[in-house]
Amino acid sequence: MSTRPLGIGIVGAGFIARFHVRSWEGIRGSDIVAVASRTQDKAEALGAYAEELGVGVDVTAYADIAALVRDPRVDAVWVLTPNDTRVQVVRAVCDEVVSGRATLIGIAVEKPLGRNLREAKAVAAAVREAGLLHGYLENQVYAPRLTRTRDLVWARGAAPSGSPYLARCIEEHSGPHSQWFWDSEAQGGGALNDLMCHSVEAGRFLLTPPGVDPDDWLTPVSVTATIASLRWGREVYASKLERDYPGIQDYRRTPSEDYASATFRFVNGDGEPVVVEATTSWGYIGAGMRLSFELLGPEYSMAAHSLKGDAELFLSRDLDQERGEDMLEKQNAEQGLMPVIANEPAAYGYVAENTAITRMFAAGRQPLESLDSGVAVTELLMAAYYAAETETVVKWPVDLDDYIPAVAKREWHPRAESAIGAEVAHV
């Protein structure tokens, strides 16, 4: 039996890829050995970064995905590319395995699994055909603040008094880092697709007993939802997007939603009704990205808040500061009283996520948070979009295989509709 570390190949070299590379500082038993990107320079830069951190070993940079997969040192692939490339990239990886040109143990795919349900199912189907172990990279269900408190809630609260019934999950920040996130066609929507994939899965995780698959414990019943363009459709901010991201769609006319709220109803394994409330936005201006979680049960509750941080730092107005995100992700200021998160990859769950998946792959075992989880989440997100778009309660069973949100097709015009509504009301 080989004792060499599991060799990891990373496809994608953007912001999230650097976050994953940083997480490997806390991981044993695997090394990053290859990076692929559409741009050779970016692949080389990420490989050099991995070697600088001591988590990459003679990292080879590729501009071709197939070449990375055929690299004999690569045992598992992490797919971290933009949403609109997800199906193409996963199929390229799996084609090499199915053809016999490459041998892999497993593949891990970043959230969300696809821009819509058809794409998510296509990703999962390609991986199943290739016979690979698979992991859905949803970091929040590995975050220590959630895993530890969930264990305590179910052991000390749920065991004597009954299962929890309400999970509230909020994720908000001031907007994405990269241009493709703002492109509703490339991303598949706006804040709902970008952030609620985290919130709905975190809610399902909290409501499910440890060691149990949420798909087995929670049966969807219905969803109601609201989406809105609150900040980035305003003239001053739409103009800012045009300056910062030349060629981006006109957010005055066809924006992505920068706010989304949804209420998902389920029946749990005890036959009891339970609810996930999820709220997300790109309109939060504060110290940085804000993650908030609550879980309520018959005789207990829990709460976690990311901006409590590990420490606080104060910098006076007399100090000149350069813009940056060295205290926490998406911080909106560099002075005043600031929370500090000492190790963001660990706090947000990336270290535990990649530790768990690499260990499962090395042992030849299937991770619980799988691509099937990603498909289930995508169905919930599409149902929320449909509920918001039609202003109806969507009830299961639903058939959303052919559904693409109006936002993703650039057919959503909320400001024009609001103006018409105001004119009618005035008349």
C-alpha positions in Angstrom: 0.0 0.0 0.0 1.4 3.4 -1.0 2.1 5.8 1.8 2.8 8.9 -0.4 0.6 11.9 0.1 -2.6 12.2 -2.0 -1.7 14.4 -5.0 -4.2 17.3 -5.6 -4.7 19.0 -8.9 -6.5 22.3 -8.8 -8.5 23.5 -11.8 -9.0 27.3 -11.6 -6.7 30.0 -10.3 -9.0 32.8 -9.0 -9.9 34.2 -5.6 -11.5 31.0 -4.2 -8.6 28.9 -5.4 -6.2 31.0 -3.3 -8.5 30.5 -0.3 -8.3 26.7 -0.8 -4.5 26.8 -1.2 -4.2 28.7 2.0 -6.3 26.1 3.7 -3.8 23.4 2.9 -1.5 24.9 5.6 -3.7 23.1 8.1 -4.0 19.8 6.2 -1.9 16.6 6.4 -1.7 13.7 4.1 -2.1 15.5 0.8 -0.1 17.9 -1.4 -1.0 20.3 -4.2 1.0 19.0 -7.2 -0.6 20.6 -10.2 -2.7 23.7 -11.2 -4.6 24.3 -14.4 -6.0 27.7 -15.6 -7.1 29.1 -19.0 -4.2 31.5 -18.4 -0.8 29.8 -18.0 0.5 32.8 -16.0 -2.2 32.5 -13.4 -1.6 28.7 -13.1 2.1 29.4 -12.6 1.4 32.1 -10.0 -1.0 29.9 -8.0 1.5 27.1 -8.1 4.2 29.4 -6.9 2.0 30.5 -4.1 1.3 26.9 -3.0 5.1 26.2 -3.0 5.7 29.5 -1.0 3.2 28.3 1.7 4.9 24.9 1.8 1.7 23.1 0.6 2.7 22.5 -3.0 5.4 20.1 -4.1 7.0 20.8 -7.5 3.7 22.2 -8.7 3.2 21.8 -12.4 1.2 24.6 -14.2 -1.1 23.6 -17.1 -3.2 25.6 -19.5 -4.9 22.3 -20.5 -7.2 20.5 -18.1 -6.7 17.1 -19.8 -3.0 17.4 -19.3 -3.4 18.0 -15.6 -5.8 15.0 -15.2 -3.2 12.8 -17.1 -0.4 13.9 -14.7 0.4 10.6 -12.9 1.0 12.5 -9.6 -2.6 13.8 -9.6 -4.9 11.5 -7.6 -7.9 13.9 -7.1 -9.1 17.1 -8.8 -10.6 20.2 -7.2 -12.8 22.1 -9.7 -12.8 25.8 -8.7 -13.7 27.5 -12.0 -16.5 30.0 -12.8 -20.1 28.8 -12.8 -20.5 29.0 -16.6 -17.6 26.6 -17.2 -18.6 24.1 -14.6 -20.2 21.5 -16.8 -17.5 21.7 -19.5 -14.6 21.4 -17.0 -16.1 18.5 -15.1 -16.8 16.6 -18.4 -13.3 17.3 -19.5 -11.9 15.7 -16.3 -14.3 12.8 -16.5 -13.7 12.1 -20.2 -10.0 11.5 -19.4 -11.0 8.9 -16.8 -13.7 7.2 -18.8 -11.3 6.9 -21.8 -8.7 5.3 -19.7 -6.1 8.0 -20.4 -6.1 9.0 -16.7 -6.7 7.4 -13.3 -8.3 9.4 -10.5 -9.7 8.6 -7.1 -12.1 11.5 -6.7 -13.3 14.9 -7.7 -14.5 17.8 -5.6 -16.6 20.6 -7.1 -17.0 24.2 -5.7 -20.5 25.5 -5.0 -23.0 26.0 -6.6 -22.9 22.8 -8.7 -24.5 24.5 -11.7 -26.3 27.7 -12.8 -29.5 25.7 -12.9 -30.8 22.3 -12.1 -30.1 20.8 -15.6 -26.4 21.8 -15.3 -26.1 20.5 -11.7 -27.6 17.1 -12.8 -25.2 17.0 -15.8 -22.2 17.5 -13.5 -23.3 14.8 -11.1 -24.1 12.4 -14.0 -20.7 12.8 -15.6 -18.9 12.0 -12.3 -21.1 9.0 -11.7 -20.4 7.7 -15.2 -16.6 8.0 -14.5 -17.1 6.0 -11.2 -15.3 8.7 -9.1 -15.7 9.5 -5.5 -17.1 13.0 -5.2 -17.4 15.9 -2.8 -19.5 19.1 -2.9 -17.4 22.0 -1.7 -19.8 23.7 0.7 -17.4 25.1 3.3 -20.0 26.3 5.8 -21.1 22.8 6.8 -17.5 22.2 7.9 -17.1 25.5 9.8 -16.1 24.8 13.4 -18.7 27.4 14.7 -21.4 25.2 13.2 -20.1 21.7 13.5 -19.3 22.0 17.2 -22.5 23.8 18.2 -24.6 21.4 16.1 -23.0 18.4 17.9 -23.8 20.1 21.3 -27.4 21.0 20.3 -28.3 17.5 19.2 -26.5 15.8 22.1 -27.7 18.1 25.0 -30.8 19.7 23.6 -32.5 17.5 20.9 -31.8 14.2 22.6 -34.0 15.0 25.7 -36.5 17.5 24.3 -36.9 16.9 20.6 -35.4 17.8 17.2 -34.8 21.5 16.2 -37.5 23.2 14.2 -36.1 26.5 12.9 -32.8 27.5 11.3 -32.0 31.1 10.3 -29.0 31.7 8.1 -27.8 35.0 6.8 -24.9 35.9 4.5 -24.2 39.4 3.4 -21.3 41.4 2.0 -20.8 44.5 -0.2 -20.4 42.6 -3.5 -18.3 40.0 -5.3 -14.6 40.3 -6.2 -14.6 39.2 -9.9 -16.4 40.5 -13.0 -18.1 37.2 -13.8 -20.0 37.1 -10.6 -21.8 40.3 -11.6 -22.7 38.8 -15.0 -26.1 37.1 -14.4 -25.7 34.8 -17.4 -22.2 33.6 -16.4 -23.1 33.3 -12.7 -26.6 32.0 -13.1 -28.2 34.8 -11.2 -27.2 37.2 -8.4 -27.0 37.1 -4.6 -29.5 34.2 -4.4 -27.4 31.8 -6.5 -24.1 33.1 -5.2 -24.8 33.2 -1.5 -28.0 31.3 -0.7 -26.4 28.1 -1.8 -24.4 28.5 1.4 -27.3 29.5 3.6 -29.8 26.8 2.6 -27.3 24.1 3.0 -26.1 25.4 6.4 -29.8 25.4 7.4 -30.3 21.9 6.3 -27.1 20.9 8.1 -28.2 22.4 11.4 -31.6 20.7 11.3 -30.2 17.3 10.5 -28.7 14.9 13.1 -24.9 14.4 13.0 -23.8 11.7 10.6 -27.2 11.7 8.7 -27.6 12.9 5.1 -29.9 15.9 5.0 -31.5 14.4 1.9 -32.6 11.4 4.0 -33.8 13.5 6.9 -35.5 16.5 5.3 -38.3 16.3 2.7 -39.0 19.6 1.0 -42.6 20.8 1.2 -42.7 24.4 -0.1 -40.8 27.7 -0.6 -41.7 31.3 -0.7 -39.1 33.9 -1.8 -38.4 37.5 -2.6 -35.6 39.0 -4.7 -34.8 42.7 -5.3 -32.3 45.1 -6.7 -31.8 47.5 -3.8 -28.3 49.0 -4.0 -26.5 48.2 -7.2 -29.3 49.3 -9.5 -29.1 52.8 -8.3 -27.5 55.2 -10.7 -24.4 55.9 -8.7 -23.6 52.3 -8.1 -24.6 51.1 -11.6 -22.1 53.7 -12.9 -19.5 52.4 -10.5 -20.0 48.8 -11.9 -19.5 50.1 -15.4 -16.2 51.8 -14.5 -14.9 48.9 -12.4 -16.0 46.1 -14.8 -16.1 47.4 -18.4 -18.6 45.4 -20.5 -20.7 44.4 -17.6 -24.5 44.4 -18.1 -26.4 47.6 -17.3 -27.6 47.2 -13.7 -30.1 50.1 -14.3 -32.1 47.9 -16.7 -31.2 44.2 -16.3 -29.5 43.8 -12.9 -28.8 40.7 -10.9 -30.6 40.6 -7.6 -28.5 42.0 -4.8 -31.0 40.9 -2.1 -32.8 37.6 -1.7 -34.9 36.1 1.1 -36.6 32.7 1.2 -38.5 30.5 3.6 -38.1 26.7 3.0 -40.5 24.3 4.7 -39.6 20.7 5.2 -40.8 17.6 7.1 -38.0 16.0 9.1 -37.3 12.4 9.9 -39.4 12.6 13.1 -42.4 13.6 10.9 -42.3 17.2 12.3 -42.6 20.4 10.2 -39.3 22.4 10.2 -38.2 25.7 8.5 -35.1 27.2 7.0 -35.1 31.0 6.7 -32.3 32.2 4.4 -31.4 35.8 3.7 -28.6 37.0 1.5 -27.4 40.3 0.0 -24.6 42.1 -1.8 -25.7 45.3 -0.1 -24.2 45.0 3.4 -21.7 47.8 4.3 -19.8 46.9 7.4 -16.6 45.6 8.8 -16.6 42.7 6.3 -18.6 39.7 5.2 -21.3 38.9 7.8 -22.4 35.4 8.5 -25.1 34.8 11.0 -26.7 31.5 12.1 -29.4 30.6 14.6 -31.0 27.2 15.5 -34.1 27.0 17.6 -35.5 23.9 19.3 -38.1 23.0 22.0 -35.9 23.8 25.0 -32.7 25.2 23.4 -31.2 27.6 20.9 -27.8 28.4 19.4 -26.4 31.4 17.6 -23.1 32.1 15.8 -21.9 35.4 14.2 -18.8 35.7 12.1 -18.0 39.4 12.9 -17.5 38.7 16.5 -14.1 37.5 15.3 -11.1 36.4 17.4 -10.0 39.9 18.4 -10.6 43.6 17.8 -8.1 46.1 16.4 -8.5 49.9 16.6 -6.7 52.3 14.2 -7.2 56.0 14.5 -8.2 58.4 11.8 -4.7 59.9 11.9 -3.2 56.8 10.4 -3.1 56.6 6.6 -4.3 53.2 5.5 -4.0 51.3 2.2 -7.1 49.4 1.0 -6.9 45.6 1.7 -8.6 42.6 3.2 -5.9 41.5 5.6 -8.2 41.5 8.7 -11.1 39.7 7.1 -12.7 39.0 3.7 -14.5 41.9 2.0 -13.8 44.4 4.7 -15.1 47.9 3.9 -12.7 50.0 5.9 -9.2 49.8 7.2 -9.5 52.0 10.4 -11.8 52.4 13.4 -12.7 49.4 15.5 -12.3 46.3 13.4 -12.9 42.6 14.1 -10.0 40.3 13.2 -10.4 36.7 12.2 -7.0 35.1 12.8 -7.4 32.3 10.3 -10.2 32.7 7.8 -9.7 29.4 5.9 -10.1 27.6 9.2 -12.9 29.8 10.6 -15.0 29.5 7.4 -14.6 25.8 7.2 -12.1 25.3 4.3 -9.5 23.6 6.4 -12.0 21.0 7.8 -13.7 20.6 4.5 -10.5 19.8 2.6 -9.2 17.7 5.4 -12.4 15.6 5.5 -12.6 15.1 1.7 -9.0 14.3 1.2 -9.0 11.7 4.0 -12.2 10.1 2.6 -10.7 10.0 -0.9 -7.5 8.5 0.4 -9.4 5.8 2.3 -11.6 5.1 -0.8 -14.8 6.3 1.0 -17.6 8.5 -0.3 -17.9 11.9 1.6 -21.4 12.6 3.1 -21.5 16.1 1.5 -21.6 14.8 -2.0 -22.5 16.1 -5.5 -26.0 14.7 -4.7 -26.1 17.4 -2.0 -25.2 20.0 -4.6 -28.0 18.8 -6.8 -30.5 19.0 -4.0 -29.4 22.5 -3.1 -29.6 23.7 -6.7 -33.2 22.4 -6.9 -34.1 24.4 -3.7 -32.5 27.5 -5.2 -34.3 27.2 -8.5 -37.6 26.7 -6.6 -36.8 29.9 -4.7 -36.2 31.8 -7.9 -39.4 30.5 -9.4 -41.4 31.4 -6.3 -39.9 35.0 -6.3 -40.4 35.4 -10.1 -44.1 34.2 -10.0 -44.9 35.6 -6.6 -46.4 32.2 -5.6 -45.8 29.4 -3.1 -43.9 26.6 -4.8 -44.9 23.2 -3.5 -43.1 19.9 -4.0 -42.9 17.8 -6.1 -41.6 20.3 -8.7 -40.2 19.8 -12.2 -37.5 22.5 -12.7 -35.2 20.7 -15.1 -35.9 23.1 -17.9 -36.3 26.2 -15.7 -33.8 29.1 -16.0 -34.4 32.2 -13.8 -35.4 35.4 -15.6 -32.4 37.0 -13.9 -30.0 34.5 -15.5 -31.5 35.3 -19.0 -31.3 39.0 -18.4 -35.1 39.3 -18.6 -35.6 40.7 -15.1 -36.4 44.4 -15.1 -37.4 45.2 -11.5 -36.9 49.0 -11.7 -39.0 49.4 -14.8 -41.7 47.3 -13.2 -41.5 49.4 -10.0 -41.8 52.6 -12.1 -44.9 51.3 -13.9 -46.4 50.2 -10.6 -45.8 53.6 -9.1 -47.4 55.3 -12.1 -50.5 53.2 -11.9 -50.8 53.8 -8.1 -50.4 57.6 -8.8 -53.2 57.5 -11.4 
